[in-house]
Amino acid sequence: MSVTAEHPEQPEQPEHPEQPETSVPFRAGDDGYASFRIPAVVRTTDGTLLAFCEGRVGSREDFGDIDVVVRRSADGGRTWGPLRVAAANGRDLAGNPAPVVLPSGRVLLVHVRNAAAATEDAIRRGRVSAADGRRVWVTHSDDSGLTWAPAREITDRVKRADWRWYATTPGHALRTREGRIVVPANHSLPPTGSDNGTEGRYNGGHCLLSDDDGATWRIGYADDDPDGYVNANETTAAQLPDGRLYFNTRNDSPAPGTRADAHSLDGGERLVKPFRPQAGLVGPVVEGSLLQLDEPGDPDVLLYSGPADPGFRALMTVRRSLDGGVTWQPAHTVDGLPAAYSDLVRVDPATVGLLYETGDFSAYETITFRRIPVASLTRPYA
C-alpha cells in the first residue's frame, strides 16, 4: 500500500549541532501495515536517502502478506516522503530487501519471495514445494526510488537445488571499488540422521555476485559445514581500504559469542578461512550492519551496528574497529531501549545514518532513523 500525500515525520531538534537527530519513517499500524521490519538504507547518487523495510500486512510474523516498501528523504533523513511499494508478490511474501546504488544512479533491489503460508520452519523441514519456497528476484529504479521496474527472477543462478531456507542480507548490499556487486546471503541444508532441518548447524552463508551491474548473477563463496560450531546466518559485508572484503555474520550455534567473521581477497569468490568466532562483538543473536568510512579525509574506521545487551535485543550501539574487524570498541550508544535489526549508511561527509528497529516496550514498534555525527564516531579511543 502507498499513500498519496506527503506527511513527513517531524524530527526531534538537537540541542547542539553535533548531537544526533532522530526521525521515524515507519511506525507499526501506519499505511495499512500491522508491522514494519527488516530495515535497509542507501543514499542515491543525487543524495536522496531510501529507507526500505518489509511492510507486513496482517501481523508481525515472518510469513504472510508482505511487501517491500520504501520512503524517501531529500534532507538527510530529517523528514520522509510518502510510503511506496518497491516490490510486491500479490498477497504472498516479498521481503529481505538488499538495495545497492550503481554509479549510473540506478538502484538495484535484490529480494526474496515465497508463498504467504510457507513458514521458515516448514521450508527448513522440506515441507514446501520449490515453487512456494524461497526464490530470488531483482528489480530496479532509475528515479531514486519513485518508481520500480517489473521484477525478474534469478533463482536458478544463485540458489543451489539442495538449499532450503534462503535470505538475502538483511541490509544494504555492496558495490566494490572494482565494480562488483556483492550481496551477502544465507541458506539452510537438508538434515541428516534424525534431525529435522531446523537445527542451527544446517545454516550456511554465501554471497551473490554480479560483474555487470546486475545483468547476470552467480554464487560466490559458500560456507556451510554443518559442524554445529560456527554456522553463518544473516550476513553483512564491507570493503576495507586495502581491498579485502570483510564479512560479519549472525551465529546461532554454540561458538564463543553470537557473531562470526571472515575475509575474502578476491571480491567474494572465496573466503580466506571459513567463518570464525568474533567474540569481541557482544550481543544477542540478531542481524547487524557494517559500514567502512571511505570519504576523502576519513580515518580507517569500520563501523558495526547492533544491540549490545548480551542476552536481549536491546541497547542499540554503533561499534568501531581500527584494524579491519579484528578488535571492536563502542563508539555510540543510542539508548537502553529494546532494539533489533539495523542498517548503516553514509549520509554526507559529516554524518552517518542508522536505520533501526526500536520502541519503548518492544523492538518492533518503529523503524527509526538516527543521524550521528561522524566526529563522534571517530574520536580517539579512551
N, C-alpha and C positions, 0 to 999 in steps of 0.2 A: 504494500500500500504506500501511497505517497500523498503529500499534502500539496495544495496549490498556492499557498501564500507564505511569505516569509514571516516566521515568528522566532527571531533569534533569541537564544538564551542571554540573559544579562549577566556578564561576568562579575565576579567579586573584584572590587577595585583594590589594588595593592596599596599598602600604606607607604611603601618605598619602592622606587622603580626597579630595584634589584630583588624584590620579593616575588615569589611565584604568584601567578594568576590562575584562576580556575573557571571553567565553564562546563556545562552539562549538555552534550549533544544528544544523548539518549537516556530516557527515563522509562522504566518499566510501566506499561499501561498506555503509553502515548502512541498516537498514529495507528491504532488498531492492532498493536502487538502487545501480547501479555508480558513479554520479556525481551531483553536485548542482551546478547552475549557474544564472546569471541571477537574482541576488537583488533583492528589493524588500521594503520595510518601511514599515508605517504604525502609528500609535497610534490606537486607537479612542476613542470618547467616554468610556468607563469607565476609560481608562488602560492597557488591555491592548495590548501590542505584538504585532503579527502579522508574522512573518518568512516571506516567500514565496520560492520558487525553483522551478526545473524539477528534478523528480526523474527522472533518466534511467536507465531500467531496464537496458539491455544494455551501454552503453558511455558514453564521454564525448562522443560525436558529437552534432551539432546536429540529427540526424534519428533516427527510430526510435520506440520505445515510450516516451513521455514524458508525465508528469503534472505539473500544477501542485500543489505541496504546500505546507503551511504548518505552522508551530509557533508556539505562543502563550506569551507571558511575562507574568506578573502582577506581576513585581518589577523592571520596568525593564530587562529583558534580562540579568539575572544568572543566571537559570535558565529552562529551557524545558520546556513540556509535550510530550506525545507528538506524533509526526508525523501529520498528517491530509491527506487528499486534498481539495483545494478544487475542482479541475476535472480531468476525465479524458476521454479520447476513445477508449475501448476500448483496443486495442493500438496505436493511432495516436498522433499528437502533439497535446498541448495545452501551450502554452508562452507565453513572454513576458508574465508577469504584470504588470498595471498596476493596482494597487489604489488606491482613494480612499475616504475616510471622509466620510459625509454628516452633517449636524447631527442628524438623527434617530437616529444610531447605526448605520445600515445601512452595510455595507462593500460597495462595488461592486468587482468584479474583471473588468476587460476583459482579454481574452487572444486568442491566435490558435490555429488548428487547421489541420492538414493531414495527408495520408496519411503513414504511417511511412516509406515508401520515397521520398518526394518530397524530394530534397535541394535546398538553395538553388541549387546550380549548375544542376540540371535545371529548376527553376522559372524562374530568370532566363533560361535559353535557350529557354523556351517549350515545353518537352517534357512538361509536366504539365497535365492537364485542369483546368478550373476547379473541378470537384468535388473533386479531390485536392489542389489548390493551397491557398494561404494564405487562410483565411477568419476572420472576426472574430466573437467571441462575448462575452457578458457574463453573469455570474452574480452572486449577492449573498448576504450573510449578515446576519441580524438578531440574532445572538447572539455577536458578537465573534469570529467565526471558528470556532465549534464545529461548525456545520452550514452547508451551502451549498445554495441552491435550484438546480433544474434550469436549465442554461444555455440562453440563447436567442441565435439568430444575428442579427447586424446588418450582415452583409457588404454587402448591397445599398444600405445607407445611407452607408457610409463607405469603400468601395473602388471606384474607377473601373474601368471594364471593361478599360482597356489597362494597368493596373498589374499587374505580375507578382509579384515578391517583395513582402512586406508584413510589418511588425513593429511592435508597439506598444512604446513607450518604448525600452529596459527601465527598470525602476524604478517608483517611485510616480507616479501621476497627480496632477492638481492640481484643487482646487475653489477658485475665486477668491472674494474677499470679496463680490463681487456675486452669487455663487451659481452660476456657470457651471462645469461640469466640462470640463477641458481635458486631453486625452490626447495627448501628442506621439507621432508615429509616423513611419515611413519606408516607402518603396516603391521599386520599380525600373520603368523604362520599357522598351518594346521597343527593340531596337537598330536602327540604320540602317547602310547600306553593308555592309561586310564584317565588322562587329563581331558578337559572339555574344550580347551582353546581360549578360555577367558583368563588363564593364568598370565601374570606379568612376564614370565620367562619367554613367552611367544611373541612379545613385542619386538619390533625391529625398526631401524631407521634407514632412510635412503634419501636421495635428492633427485629432483628433475632438472635436466639441463637443456638449454637451447642456445645455440650459437648464431641464430639468425633472427633475433628479436621476436621469438615466439612462433615463427612459421612452422618449425619442426621441433620435436622433443624426443628425449631419450632418458634412460635411467643412468645416473652417475653411480656413486658408491652405494653399496648395500651392506649394512651391519646388522645381522640378525641371527647371531649364535644364541640358541635358547639355553644359556647356561644358568639362568636364574640369578646372576650376579649383577651385571650391568646390561640392561635391555632398553635400548633407546626408545623414546616415545615422542612427544611433541618437541620439535627441534627448531632452533633459530640459528642464524648464521651472520657473520660479518667478515669483511676483508680487512686484514691487518695492513699496516703501512708497508711491510716487506713483501706483500703479495699473497701470503698464505691465507687460506680460508679457515676461520675458527668456527666450529660448530659446538653449541651447548644444548643439552637435551634434558628433558624430564626423565627421571629414572624411577620406576615403580618397584624395582627389585631390591633385594636386601644389601646392596653395596653400601659402603660408608656414605652417608648423606643421601640426598634425593636428586642430585644433579650429576651429570657426567659430561665430558667434553672430548673433542678430537680436533685434529688439524688435517688439512689437505694441502699438498704442494702443487697440485695440478688442476686447480679450479673445480674440485668436487668429483673428479673422476674416481679417485681412490682416497682412502684415509691413510695417513702415515702409520697409525696404530688404531685398532678398534677403540670405541669409546671407553674411557677410564673414569673412575670416580673423581668428582670435583667437590670435595668436602668443604672447600673454602666458601662456597655459597650455601649458607644455612637457610633453610626454609621448608615449607610443606611440599608435598607432591603437587606440582602445579606447573603450568606453562610459564615461560619467561621470555624476555626480549633482549636483543643485543643491538648496540649502535656504536660504530667506530667514529670518533670525531675526526673529520678529514677536511675541514675548511682550511684555507690558507692561514697559516699562523697558529693553528691548533697544536697543543701538545699531543703526544702519543697517548691518548686515553681511550680505553674501551669501556663502554657502559653496559650494565646489565640491570634490567628492572624485574622485580618480582616481590612477593610477600617475604618478609624476613622473620616472622614468627616461626619457630621450629616445628610447631605441631598443628597450626591452624592457618587458614587462608586469611591473613591479617597483616598489618604493619607494612604497607607498600613502601618499598625502598629502592632507590637507584644506587647501585654499587659501581665502583670503578676499578680498573686494572691498568697498571702502567707497564705490564710485562706480557701482553698478549694473552691474558686469561689465566696465567699461572697462579697469581695471587689476587685477592679482592679485598676491598675495604668500603664501608658505607660512605656515600657521597651526599645523599639527600634522602631524608626520611619524610614521607608525606604526612602521615599521622598514624595513630594506633588503631584505626577502624578496620573492619573487615575489608578484604581486598583479594582479588584473584588474578585473572588474566590481564595482560598489559601489552602495549607496543610502544616503541620509541621512534621519534622522527626528529630530524634537524629542521627547525622552523626557519631560522635565519642565523647569521654568524654569531649572534649574541644569545640565542635561545634554543633549548631542546624541548620538545613536546613529549608528554607522557599521556597516553590514552589508556585508561584502566577501569576495571570493574570495581565498584565500591558502593558502600551505603552505610547508614548508621547502625543497622541491625542485621544486615545481610550483605554479602559482597555483590549481590546481583540486583540491587535496587536501581543503580545507574551505571552508565559508562561515562566517566568524567574525563575531561581534558585539562592538563596542568602544564602551564608554561613555566619552565625552570631556567633561570639564567645560567649560561654556560660557565660564567665565572665562579658560580657557587659549586660547580661540579669538578672544577679543575684546580682549585686552590691546593697548595701543598698539603701533603699528609701531616696530621698532627704528630 
